[in-house]
Amino acid sequence: MRIFLLTLMSFLLVGCQRAPSFSLGGAYFPAWLLFSLGAVVVTLLLRLVFIRTGLDDVLRFKPLVYIALMVIFCLAALLFFFAR
């Protein structure tokens, strides 16, 4: 059990080596913050498309769907721009 916990802890610490950030006006902003703002804009545009096509009326859990879309767009953009 101890070996399992040590292995699990080592896997959890692997991702802490480099945090992607941007320099804006001399200050460093985390990349996820900027990409989340972009994801909100893309999700709002997609919502307009859903309303035009009538798909918005069919969705049952609209807040959950739109939050999930925003997270997917943000993470996909982060992977696209910062993947090694």
Buried (B, 14 or more C-beta within 10 A) or exposed (E): EEEEEEEEEEEEEEEEEEEEBEEEEEEEEEBBEBBBEEBBEBBEEBBEEBEEEEEBEEEEEEEEBBEEBBEEBBBEBBEEEEEE
